[in-house]
Amino acid sequence: MNKTPLTLKGAQNLKNELDELKNVKRPRITEAIADARAHGDLKENAEYHAAREEQGLVEARVRDIESKLGNAQVIDVASLNANGKVVFGCTVELENIETEAVITYTIVGEDEADIKNNLISYASPFAKALIGKEEGDVAEVKAPAGITEYEVTAVRYE
């Protein structure tokens, strides 16, 4: 099975979420189920059914995170010697050549991608156009609206 790349920060975030699920949410749900059972008839007990449903969702998420961590190849970008190239895990500052707008993205694993926080997947067309470029290079990004050119103005390994 192929390992899935994950940044050090992404792996730590998953570990923190897993810890929260196992050590905070699980005990709270177990307690809620026990309290609901104490109220008697389970067939018509909404609290019991809600707690059981939440338990199922939490257990599914625990399995999902454990699977992701088990199949992850954790990459510490700060320890890479990429010689100024855009690589997985780096933060890249770009300037749109046409509009002169500046944007910063971090290239991360697919499970970490979050465009609202400027985290883009290494598998996205945008990241693929950037990988291998260096400061001063121009990347052509194909989008539905056409090709947009970006100049790489900075590459950081944080």
Rosetta silent file (secondary structure, phi, psi, omega in degrees, C-alpha in Angstrom):
SEQUENCE: MNKTPLTLKGAQNLKNELDELKNVKRPRITEAIADARAHGDLKENAEYHAAREEQGLVEARVRDIESKLGNAQVIDVASLNANGKVVFGCTVELENIETEAVITYTIVGEDEADIKNNLISYASPFAKALIGKEEGDVAEVKAPAGITEYEVTAVRYE
SCORE:     score description
SCORE:     0.000 S_00000001
   1 L     0.000  136.478  178.704    0.000    0.000    0.000 S_00000001
   2 L   -73.645  141.344  175.879    1.289    3.462   -0.871 S_00000001
   3 L   -80.485  144.757  179.279    1.952    5.842    1.968 S_00000001
   4 E   -98.547  126.528  179.685    0.045    9.132    1.927 S_00000001
   5 E   -67.832  141.615 -178.985    2.162   12.246    2.506 S_00000001
   6 E  -145.877  136.102  177.575    1.262   14.278    5.558 S_00000001
   7 E   -73.241  160.125  177.971    2.997   17.313    7.016 S_00000001
   8 H   -58.452  -42.440  179.096    4.362   17.175   10.542 S_00000001
   9 H   -65.284  -41.962  178.472    1.770   19.771   11.602 S_00000001
  10 H   -62.342  -41.251  178.188   -1.041   17.812    9.912 S_00000001
  11 H   -63.970  -41.674  179.799    0.002   14.616   11.692 S_00000001
  12 H   -65.625  -39.133  177.564    0.085   16.446   15.024 S_00000001
  13 H   -61.670  -42.887  178.097   -3.388   17.911   14.405 S_00000001
  14 H   -64.468  -41.027  178.589   -4.754   14.404   13.711 S_00000001
  15 H   -63.309  -40.366  178.434   -3.077   13.041   16.864 S_00000001
  16 H   -64.419  -42.188  178.738   -4.581   15.871   18.916 S_00000001
  17 H   -64.744  -40.993  179.163   -8.050   15.199   17.485 S_00000001
  18 H   -62.452  -42.964  178.263   -7.670   11.470   18.158 S_00000001
  19 H   -61.508  -42.870  178.596   -6.649   12.176   21.750 S_00000001
  20 H   -61.962  -44.221 -179.361   -9.690   14.461   22.199 S_00000001
  21 H   -64.109  -45.330 -175.621  -12.037   11.826   20.780 S_00000001
  22 H   -74.921  -38.145 -171.620  -10.656    8.980   22.886 S_00000001
  23 H  -102.261  -11.685  179.475  -10.094   10.784   26.179 S_00000001
  24 H  -119.150  -56.504 -174.663  -12.845   13.413   26.256 S_00000001
  25 H   -71.172  -43.952 -179.490  -15.715   12.574   23.918 S_00000001
  26 H   -56.172  -53.001 -179.969  -15.791    8.789   24.398 S_00000001
  27 H   -60.348  -37.299  179.650  -16.120    8.979   28.216 S_00000001
  28 H   -64.863  -41.813  179.413  -18.746   11.744   27.929 S_00000001
  29 H   -67.635  -41.167  178.010  -20.811    9.663   25.480 S_00000001
  30 H   -59.447  -41.526  178.460  -20.483    6.537   27.625 S_00000001
  31 H   -66.174  -40.794  179.262  -21.770    8.526   30.582 S_00000001
  32 H   -64.275  -38.514  178.014  -24.658    9.938   28.518 S_00000001
  33 H   -66.081  -43.491  178.987  -25.656    6.425   27.421 S_00000001
  34 H   -62.530  -41.968  178.294  -25.554    5.178   31.007 S_00000001
  35 H   -63.445  -42.238 -179.523  -27.679    8.118   32.176 S_00000001
  36 H   -66.028  -37.650  178.153  -30.210    7.522   29.384 S_00000001
  37 H   -63.645  -34.771 -178.693  -30.422    3.813   30.234 S_00000001
  38 H   -66.064  -18.731 -179.703  -31.199    4.714   33.821 S_00000001
  39 L   -81.424   -2.607  174.897  -34.342    6.497   32.619 S_00000001
  40 L   104.569 -135.065 -172.216  -35.955    3.214   31.614 S_00000001
  41 L   -47.730  115.823 -176.643  -37.591    2.253   28.309 S_00000001
  42 L   -81.697  -20.127 -177.150  -34.970    2.618   25.574 S_00000001
  43 L   -61.550  -37.879 -176.246  -37.381    2.350   22.643 S_00000001
  44 L  -113.619   23.372 -176.903  -38.748    5.844   23.154 S_00000001
  45 L   -98.940  100.095 -176.128  -35.712    7.413   24.801 S_00000001
  46 H   -63.709  -37.737 -179.905  -34.450   10.199   22.510 S_00000001
  47 H   -62.978  -40.640  179.724  -31.389   10.936   24.666 S_00000001
  48 H   -63.143  -47.967 -177.811  -30.284    7.298   24.422 S_00000001
  49 H   -65.709  -37.584  177.883  -30.676    7.192   20.641 S_00000001
  50 H   -65.813  -42.447  179.337  -28.882   10.528   20.204 S_00000001
  51 H   -65.787  -39.743  178.473  -25.978    9.366   22.388 S_00000001
  52 H   -65.726  -39.370  178.450  -25.722    6.065   20.475 S_00000001
  53 H   -65.163  -44.138  177.974  -25.697    7.929   17.167 S_00000001
  54 H   -62.665  -38.631  178.231  -22.981   10.275   18.405 S_00000001
  55 H   -60.303  -43.182  178.748  -21.034    7.256   19.648 S_00000001
  56 H   -62.439  -41.134  178.927  -21.163    5.738   16.166 S_00000001
  57 H   -66.373  -41.960  179.430  -19.914    8.952   14.579 S_00000001
  58 H   -64.817  -44.611 -179.218  -17.066    9.282   17.078 S_00000001
  59 H   -64.469  -37.485  177.331  -15.996    5.651   16.604 S_00000001
  60 H   -64.422  -42.151  179.209  -16.050    6.075   12.815 S_00000001
  61 H   -66.692  -38.956  176.935  -13.871    9.177   13.076 S_00000001
  62 H   -58.978  -47.612  179.142  -11.447    7.379   15.435 S_00000001
  63 H   -61.864  -41.054  179.958  -11.062    4.559   12.889 S_00000001
  64 H   -61.688  -47.825 -179.043  -10.620    7.082   10.073 S_00000001
  65 H   -65.415  -44.130  179.294   -7.875    9.002   11.899 S_00000001
  66 H   -60.299  -38.921  178.026   -6.089    5.811   12.990 S_00000001
  67 H   -65.938  -45.034  179.824   -6.143    4.616    9.372 S_00000001
  68 H   -61.704  -44.266  179.977   -4.813    7.929    8.068 S_00000001
  69 H   -67.520  -36.388  179.306   -2.005    7.991   10.628 S_00000001
  70 H   -67.762  -29.439 -179.251   -1.188    4.344    9.932 S_00000001
  71 L  -101.244    9.724 -174.009   -0.879    4.998    6.195 S_00000001
  72 E   -89.674  143.503  166.985    0.881    8.351    6.512 S_00000001
  73 E  -108.389  101.942 -175.352    4.378    9.248    5.473 S_00000001
  74 E   -79.146  126.281 -177.094    5.028   12.199    7.765 S_00000001
  75 E  -116.745  123.181  176.493    7.293   14.769    6.126 S_00000001
  76 L   -95.735  100.555 -174.900    9.067   17.466    8.126 S_00000001
  77 H   -62.737  -28.001 -179.654    9.625   20.173    5.519 S_00000001
  78 H   -65.773  -24.195 -178.940   12.010   22.045    7.822 S_00000001
  79 H   -93.301   -4.116  178.814   14.463   19.122    7.601 S_00000001
  80 L   -78.569  147.561  173.229   14.333   18.911    3.784 S_00000001
  81 L  -109.498   84.058 -173.322   17.111   20.338    1.682 S_00000001
  82 L   -94.573    0.797  176.602   15.048   21.502   -1.281 S_00000001
  83 L    52.406   41.554  175.778   17.486   24.198   -2.445 S_00000001
  84 L    80.861    4.180  179.640   14.799   26.854   -2.780 S_00000001
  85 E   -85.235  152.920  174.352   12.420   24.726   -4.840 S_00000001
  86 L   -76.511  120.279 -179.368    8.689   24.494   -4.247 S_00000001
  87 L  -136.510  171.495  175.813    8.093   21.073   -2.663 S_00000001
  88 L   -52.592  131.790  174.961    5.493   19.291   -0.534 S_00000001
  89 L    92.063  -14.246 -177.865    5.058   21.079    2.778 S_00000001
  90 L   -80.877  162.856  174.430    6.613   24.391    1.800 S_00000001
  91 E  -106.750  128.442 -175.692    4.918   27.756    1.953 S_00000001
  92 E  -123.792  132.368  177.146    5.033   29.660   -1.309 S_00000001
  93 E  -101.078  131.710 -175.501    4.242   33.314   -1.912 S_00000001
  94 E  -126.538  149.398  172.835    2.907   34.122   -5.360 S_00000001
  95 E  -121.570  124.303  175.634    2.126   37.255   -7.310 S_00000001
  96 E   -67.422  119.880 -175.084   -0.524   37.150   -9.999 S_00000001
  97 L   -62.497  -36.958 -177.077    1.291   38.646  -12.988 S_00000001
  98 L   -75.416  -47.554 -173.974   -1.858   40.220  -14.439 S_00000001
  99 L   -98.115  -12.799 -176.418   -3.450   41.672  -11.293 S_00000001
 100 L    65.316   13.794  176.106   -0.336   41.941   -9.080 S_00000001
 101 L   -71.588  139.321 -179.192   -2.349   40.364   -6.256 S_00000001
 102 E  -107.971  135.166  179.334   -0.158   38.486   -3.770 S_00000001
 103 E  -139.315  150.268  178.994   -1.250   35.207   -2.181 S_00000001
 104 E  -122.444  131.568  178.048    0.490   32.684    0.035 S_00000001
 105 E  -127.929  150.632  169.959   -0.207   28.950   -0.018 S_00000001
 106 E  -113.976  131.870 -178.403    1.166   25.968    1.852 S_00000001
 107 E   -90.986  119.522 -172.411    1.288   22.705   -0.089 S_00000001
 108 E  -130.654 -179.204  176.146   -0.050   19.891    2.095 S_00000001
 109 L   -71.475  163.805 -176.493   -1.526   16.396    1.967 S_00000001
 110 L   -60.153  -36.134 -178.773   -4.995   15.784    0.585 S_00000001
 111 L   -75.442  -16.722 -178.445   -6.523   15.327    4.049 S_00000001
 112 L   -94.574  -16.744 -173.164   -5.034   18.600    5.277 S_00000001
 113 L   -56.636  134.457  179.468   -6.130   20.788    2.370 S_00000001
 114 E  -156.476   95.307 -173.663   -8.258   23.759    3.403 S_00000001
 115 H   -60.173  -30.050  179.168   -8.469   26.572    0.875 S_00000001
 116 H   -63.614  -27.368  178.302   -9.948   28.948    3.484 S_00000001
 117 H  -105.844   18.242  178.392   -6.658   28.655    5.383 S_00000001
 118 L    59.167   35.325  174.951   -4.532   28.737    2.200 S_00000001
 119 E  -108.162  115.032 -177.941   -3.630   25.051    2.466 S_00000001
 120 E  -113.867  144.334 -179.294   -3.679   23.387   -0.958 S_00000001
 121 E   -69.074  140.557  177.445   -3.336   19.705   -1.764 S_00000001
 122 L   -62.187  -21.508 -178.107   -0.150   18.574   -3.474 S_00000001
 123 L   -87.886   -5.899 -178.677   -2.423   16.691   -5.914 S_00000001
 124 L   -73.691  151.575  177.202   -4.318   19.817   -7.009 S_00000001
 125 H   -56.984  -34.822 -179.836   -3.613   21.287  -10.446 S_00000001
 126 H   -63.074  -50.697 -179.360   -2.520   24.522   -8.758 S_00000001
 127 H   -65.064  -39.689  179.408    0.104   22.799   -6.596 S_00000001
 128 H   -60.198  -34.688  178.590    1.262   20.613   -9.488 S_00000001
 129 H   -70.311  -24.320 -176.877    1.952   23.776  -11.502 S_00000001
 130 H   -91.407  -33.476 -173.791    4.074   25.132   -8.629 S_00000001
 131 L   -59.604  130.799 -179.584    6.083   22.073   -7.560 S_00000001
 132 L    95.367  -14.746  179.545    9.661   22.252   -8.770 S_00000001
 133 L   -77.077  162.056  177.713    9.588   26.007   -9.360 S_00000001
 134 E  -125.430  170.028  177.831   12.007   28.395   -7.641 S_00000001
 135 L   -56.473  131.316 -178.941   11.847   32.010   -6.548 S_00000001
 136 L    96.110  -17.226  178.234   11.540   34.186   -9.654 S_00000001
 137 L   -74.813  157.672  176.438   10.009   31.427  -11.800 S_00000001
 138 E  -111.429  130.132  178.504    6.615   31.832  -13.448 S_00000001
 139 E  -109.208  133.987  175.804    4.012   29.095  -13.061 S_00000001
 140 E   -99.014  119.071 -178.390    1.107   28.759  -15.471 S_00000001
 141 E  -107.500  121.522  179.020   -2.015   27.554  -13.700 S_00000001
 142 E   -85.994  126.206  179.639   -4.815   26.185  -15.836 S_00000001
 143 E  -132.611  166.017  178.223   -8.255   27.084  -14.514 S_00000001
 144 L   -55.144  -30.790 -178.743  -11.763   27.001  -15.971 S_00000001
 145 L   -82.915   -3.621 -179.435  -11.439   30.715  -16.732 S_00000001
 146 E   124.017 -169.096 -178.387   -8.198   30.125  -18.630 S_00000001
 147 E   -89.000  131.881  176.431   -4.494   30.159  -17.856 S_00000001
 148 E  -118.079  136.244  179.352   -3.279   32.432  -15.069 S_00000001
 149 E  -103.489  135.029  178.427    0.406   33.167  -14.556 S_00000001
 150 E  -125.831  137.220  172.965    1.939   33.527  -11.113 S_00000001
 151 E   -95.694  133.065  176.798    5.467   34.551  -10.225 S_00000001
 152 E   -78.075  112.838 -177.191    7.008   32.718   -7.283 S_00000001
 153 E   -99.422  -20.759  177.452    8.183   35.556   -5.017 S_00000001
 154 E  -160.692  146.104  175.445    9.210   33.516   -1.951 S_00000001
 155 E  -130.309  123.676 -178.319    9.593   29.893   -0.858 S_00000001
 156 E  -124.769  144.380  177.905    9.721   29.069    2.859 S_00000001
 157 L  -115.301   92.079 -173.619   10.220   25.764    4.660 S_00000001
 158 L  -103.500    0.000    0.000    8.425   26.248    7.988 S_00000001
